[in-house]
């Protein structure tokens, strides 16, 4: 799932525009999640692209800050990290 400070309406339009299926985009309009996981850009009034995997106890088991870029091989990388941490 993805999360940003954009509104739910903005997320709906983005999903429709790009014909995305099976994706959940959450709205963090009060920026509480952005603050909790320290993803705010240091200069710009936006959040950075940060990939975070949190385990069932709330511990961060993977964090990769890519600035504004996509994580290379993102699906394979994230699945690999989840599987590695399940052992």
HELIX and SHEET records of a PDB file:
HELIX    1   1 UNK A    8  UNK A   17  1                                  10    
HELIX    2   2 UNK A   32  UNK A   36  1                                   5    
HELIX    3   3 UNK A   74  UNK A   86  1                                  13    
SHEET    1   A 2 UNK A   2  UNK A   4  0                                        
SHEET    2   A 2 UNK A  25  UNK A  27  1                                        
SHEET    1   B 2 UNK A  50  UNK A  54  0                                        
SHEET    2   B 2 UNK A  60  UNK A  65 -1                                        
END                                                                             
